[in-house]
């Protein structure tokens, strides 16, 4: 999507959201943040605090197992 169109839709969405009292799907501030292409980095936490993070595949697998075991999901 062209940036000019995304900006237009974000501004329009904010105007509509003020009228209907619901948050916009994507606000101008969020669009600006997405333009930065920011990436999270946990290097400082690992090096200074010694934190070990669970790989995302293991975390998803463990979460799915917990949902099934806790009967929160119909089998």
C-alpha positions in Angstrom: 0.0 0.0 0.0 1.4 3.4 -0.9 2.4 5.5 2.1 0.2 8.4 1.0 -2.8 6.1 1.0 -2.0 4.6 4.4 -1.7 8.2 5.9 -5.0 9.1 4.3 -6.7 6.0 5.7 -5.2 6.6 9.2 -6.4 10.2 9.3 -9.8 9.3 8.0 -10.1 6.4 10.5 -9.3 8.7 13.4 -11.9 11.2 12.2 -14.5 8.4 12.0 -13.5 7.0 15.4 -14.1 10.3 17.1 -17.6 10.3 15.7 -18.5 6.8 16.6 -16.6 6.6 19.9 -14.5 3.6 19.0 -10.7 3.4 18.5 -9.4 3.5 14.9 -8.0 0.4 13.3 -4.7 2.2 12.7 -4.0 5.6 14.1 -1.4 8.1 12.7 0.9 7.5 15.7 0.8 3.8 15.0 1.5 4.3 11.4 4.5 6.5 12.2 5.8 3.8 14.5 5.5 1.2 11.8 7.5 3.4 9.4 10.4 3.2 11.8 10.6 -0.5 11.2 11.5 -0.9 14.9 12.7 -4.4 16.0 12.8 -5.7 19.5 16.1 -6.8 20.9 16.6 -8.7 24.1 20.4 -8.7 24.1 20.7 -6.2 27.0 18.4 -8.3 29.2 20.3 -11.5 28.4 23.7 -9.9 29.0 23.0 -7.7 32.0 20.3 -9.7 33.8 21.2 -13.2 32.6 17.6 -13.9 31.5 17.1 -16.9 29.2 14.1 -16.6 26.9 12.0 -19.6 25.7 12.2 -20.0 21.9 8.8 -19.1 20.4 8.1 -22.5 18.9 8.5 -24.1 22.4 6.4 -21.4 24.0 3.6 -21.9 21.5 3.7 -25.7 21.9 3.7 -25.4 25.7 0.8 -22.9 25.6 -1.2 -25.2 23.4 -0.5 -28.2 25.7 -1.6 -26.1 28.7 -4.9 -25.1 27.0 -5.7 -28.7 26.2 -4.8 -30.0 29.7 -6.7 -27.2 31.5 -9.9 -28.1 29.6 -10.1 -24.6 28.3 -10.3 -26.0 24.8 -12.9 -28.6 23.7 -11.2 -31.9 22.7 
